[in-house]
Amino acid sequence: MAKTQLGARVDEDVAELARKRAADLGLSIGDYLARLVQDDTSGLRARAVDAAARFLAEHQAVFDEAEDNQQTVRGAHAA
């Protein structure tokens, strides 16, 4: 395994594949790795937003009920 300047150990065949892919895209290896991280982060963000939307949709009735109860209680205190 070769040691990179980032301190990560990578098999030489994996490093070579990354260098070739970076060259195919016209990027430096650093820019290519940065793009991979950005793509991965964007994917994680999209999955998190989708999960949150599903959670809210599945539990909308609970939120509506809590909101209705909160408004009812406020009105009772004001009276």
C-alpha positions in Angstrom: 0.0 0.0 0.0 1.2 3.4 -0.9 1.0 6.3 1.6 -0.4 9.5 0.1 0.3 13.0 1.3 -3.1 13.0 3.0 -1.9 10.3 5.2 -4.3 7.7 3.9 -3.1 4.2 2.8 -4.5 3.2 -0.6 -3.8 0.2 -2.7 -1.7 1.1 -5.7 -4.3 -0.2 -8.1 -7.0 1.9 -6.5 -4.7 5.0 -6.6 -3.9 4.3 -10.3 -7.7 4.0 -11.1 -8.3 7.3 -9.3 -5.5 9.0 -11.2 -6.8 7.8 -14.5 -10.4 8.8 -13.7 -9.2 12.3 -12.7 -7.2 12.6 -15.9 -10.3 11.5 -17.9 -12.2 14.3 -16.3 -9.4 16.8 -16.7 -9.0 17.2 -13.0 -6.1 17.0 -10.6 -6.3 14.0 -8.2 -7.1 16.5 -5.4 -9.9 18.1 -7.3 -11.3 14.6 -8.3 -11.3 13.5 -4.6 -12.9 16.8 -3.6 -15.7 16.2 -6.2 -16.2 12.6 -4.9 -16.6 14.0 -1.3 -19.0 16.7 -2.5 -21.1 14.2 -4.5 -21.2 11.9 -1.4 -22.2 14.8 0.8 -24.9 15.9 -1.6 -26.3 12.4 -1.7 -26.3 12.2 2.1 -28.1 15.5 2.3 -30.7 14.5 -0.2 -31.4 11.2 1.6 -31.7 13.1 5.0 -34.1 15.6 3.5 -36.2 12.8 2.0 -36.2 10.9 5.3 -37.4 14.0 7.2 -40.1 14.6 4.6 -41.3 11.1 5.0 -41.3 11.4 8.8 -43.3 14.6 8.7 -45.8 13.2 6.2 -46.3 10.0 8.3 -46.8 12.0 11.5 -48.6 15.0 10.2 -51.8 14.1 12.1 -49.8 14.2 15.4 -48.4 17.6 14.6 -51.8 18.9 13.6 -53.4 17.6 16.8 -50.7 19.2 18.9 -51.1 22.5 17.1 -54.9 22.4 17.6 -54.5 21.6 21.3 -52.0 24.4 21.7 -54.3 27.0 20.1 -57.2 25.7 22.2 -55.2 26.1 25.4 -54.1 29.6 24.5 -57.7 30.6 24.0 -58.8 29.2 27.3 -56.1 31.1 29.1 -57.0 34.4 27.4 -60.7 34.0 28.4 
